[in-house]
Amino acid sequence: MSRRVYRLINPSELSRGMSYFGTAKDKADGFIHLSTKDQVRGTYNKYFKDEEANLLVIDLEDVKTYGRVEWEASKSRGGEFFAHVYGSDHRYN
């Protein structure tokens, strides 16, 4: 699986500086949702169409400091595997 993954976010979500703690949906699901390069367009079309979005580029080696990364099949995206970050901190720096 890819070492580099991506996260689309609403620009207002970075108002706390450069740390990212996830959305209410991430917190409810218990992990932060990430996309591979090939999945970003589909994620944008599904969740951000007609909205402004920033793209975070994330190295999974850096994320391991804050939690564990699991590649899991998505029920809503045809079984594609997406990176999910689990951990008590749920933060990117």
Beta strands, then each sheet from edge to edge (+ up, - down):
strand 1: 4-9
strand 2: 32-33
strand 3: 54-59
strand 4: 68-73
strand 5: 81-86
sheet 1: 1+ 3-
sheet 2: 2+ 5- 4+
end
